[in-house]
Amino acid sequence: MDYEADEAGNIFAGLANASDPWYTVKNDAWVVNTNGSGSQAFAETFQELIDNKATLTNPRWVPSFDASLQDGTLIGNIGAAWEAPLFKDSAGDTGKGDWRVTQIGDWFGNGTSTGPDGGSGVAVLKGCEHKAEAMEFLDWFNTQVEDLTSQGLIVAASTETAKTPESWNEFYGGQDVMKEFATANDNMVAFNYMPGYSAVSAAMQEAADKAADGSGKVADVFPVAQQTSIDTLKNYGLSVAK
């Protein structure tokens, strides 16, 4: 397992939200609750892992993460579906054929549910001179199931069933990885990202870094997310419920 402080805004939020949502809207005002039961369960679980040295604390996007896979130190981890081809590349030949994908357990009061970790959306900007053509392109782009699947993406289009790319077969031992990802997608909880969430993510990472080096606790991440969320929404001129 790896505690990835640089992914705090994605994976921390995703796992915590599998139990209870952070952002809802009521009476035209944002309701912020980033320190609920799911967040507390996440903090307790990962703090215990860190304290017992049962998890690595490598950032995800640095050479030391790849090295931990290649030398066999890291033998299991939590990640998004889009990480499947990246994970394979990071590991190189180490463990080829031995890796498998499975559903996350009920670690955070989430039952069988999972939460979001990144993702993409498309839109046509106001003022576009060719709205119809832009929408036609976006429709085409998002129905290129085979090509998008090759990037580890769970495609929203229902035009065809996503198949596991053949190039993944050797690394994942012939497992139908996309079938597992589709199951996780079906178990996804409803979740809203607030406007300006990137500011929240940055603040979370700073607090998460301190938990990784021992100068802070994992539980400190979520109050920081709470206050930064409220401040950011107010700075955007949006209403926040008290």
N, C-alpha and C positions, 0 to 999 in steps of 0.2 A: 504494500500500500504506500501511496505517496500523498502527503499533505502539501498541496500546491497553492502557496500564497498568491502567486501571480494570477491564478484563476478564481480568486475569491468571489469576484462579482458574478461569475458564471456558475461554477459548480457548487459553491456554498449556497447560493440562492436557490439553485435548482433542487438540491437535496432537501433543504429546509422547507421549500414550498411544496414538496411532495406530501407534506403533512398538513400545513396550513398556509394560506396565501398571505403575501406581504402587502399587496396593493389592491384595494377595491375602491369603488366609487359609490357614494351614498348621498342622495340629495344634492347632486352636482358638486360634491366636494371629495377630495381624495382622502381615503382612510389608510393610514400607514401603520403597519404592525410587523416590523422586521425582527422582533425579539420574542416571538410567540413560542409555542411548545415545540414546533419543528426545529426552530433555530437553537433552542436550548438543548434539545436532544442531540443535534449535530455537534454543538460545542462540547457537550459532555463526552460524546463518543470519541471525537478527535483529540480532545485534551488528554483523555486516558491513553490513547495510542501514542501521543507525543511523549507523555510522562514515562510511559513504559518502554520507550524506544522501539515501539512496534510498528512505526511508520517512518519512512524517509521524509525529508522536508525539502526536497529539490524543487525549485520552480519548474514549471512544465516546459518552458521554451528556452532552455539553456542546455549546453552540451552535457552537463552532469546528469540530466534526466536520461538522455540517450545512453550514456555510459552505464547507468544503473540497470538498464535493460540488457545491454550487451554483455555485462559481466555476471548477469544472473542474480544480482542483488534484489531487483524488483521483479516479483513473480506474479503480481496481480494488482489491479488498480480500477478506479472508477473513472469513466470517461463518457463523453457524448458519442453518438453514432458517427459523427463526422470525423472522429479521431481514428477510426478503424484503419484507413490506409496510411495515416500519419504514424500511428503506433507501429504498424508493420515496418515502415521505413526506418523508424527510430531503433527498432530492435535488431535490424540486420538479419543475420542468420541465426542468432541466438534463440533457441526455443522454437524454431520453425517446425510447424506441425503439432506443437503441444498447446498452443494458445487456443482458448475458447471464449465465447461471449455468453454471459448469462444475465438473468434479471437481478437487480439489486434486492437485497433482503429487507425485512421490516426492521431497519436500524433506527429510524427516527420517528416512529409512530406513523409511518407512511403506509403500512399494510402492503399491498401489492402495487401501490402507485409510484410513479416516478415524476420528475419535474423537468423543467426546461434547462438547457445548457447551450446558450448561443442560438443560432438560427438566423435566417435571412428573410427579408420581405422585399417586395418590389412595389413601386408606385409611379404614377405619371405626375410630374410636377406641374403646379399651377403655372399657366402661361405657355405651356407646350403648344406649338403650332400644329402638331400632327398627333392629336390625342388618339384617334382611332388606330392609326398605324403603330403608335407606341404600344397600345394595348394588344394589338395583334402580335407584335414581337414578343411581348411579355408572356402571352398565352403560348406561343411557340416555344419560347425558352423554358418555361416551367413544365412542359410536357415532353422534354427530352429525357425521359426516364432513365435510359441506359447510361447516358453520359453523366447525368447528375448523380446517379447511384455510384458510379465509379469514384466519385469524390466522397463517398460515405454519407451522402445526404438522403434523408427520408423524404421522398418527394410527395408533395401534397396532391399531385395530379392522380386521378383515378382511371386514367386511360389504359394503364397496364400495370401488372404486378411487378414490383422491383425484384430483380434477381441478384444474387450474390455474384460480383465480378469473378471471373475465372482466375484472375491474377491474385486473388486473395486465398484461393483454395489451399495452396500448399502451406501457407503460414498458419491458417486457422483449421488445419487438419480436415478439410473438406466439409466443415460445418456450414449449414445454411445460415450465415450470419445475418443476412437481411431479414430473414424470418424472425429472428430474435429481436432485431431493431423494430420491426413492425409491431411486435407484441408490446414492447416498451412504449412505442408511440400510442398504441391503443390505451395504455395505462396512464397516459399523461394527464395530469390534473389541469384544471383551468387556471390560468395565471396571466396577470397583466404586468407588463413592464411600464413603469412610470416615465413620463417625459424627463429627459435629462439624466437618465439612469447611469450614463457613463461617469458622471461626477460621483455618484454613490459607489460605483465599482472601484474607482481610484482610491477613495477613502477607505473602503473595505480592505483593499490590498495592503495599504500602509499598516493598518491594524493587524492584518493577518501575518505580515512579515515579522512583527514583534512576537507573535505567538510562536512562530517558527524558530526564532533565535533565543527564546526563553525570557525575553524582556516584557512579555505580555501574555495574555491568555486568549484562547480561541473565543471565549464568551465575550471578550471586549469588542469583537468585530461587529456584532449585531446592534448594540446601542449606537455605535458610530454610524452604521447604515441608517438607523432610525432618524437621528438628528440631521444627517446629511440629506436624507430624502425630504424631510420637512423643509429644510432651508432651501433646497433646490427648487422645490415646487413653488414656494413663496416667491423666490427670486424670478420665477417664470410668470408671476402674477396669477397663479392658480390657487383655488381655495383648498384648504386642508382642514379636515374635521378635527375637532379637539377631543 
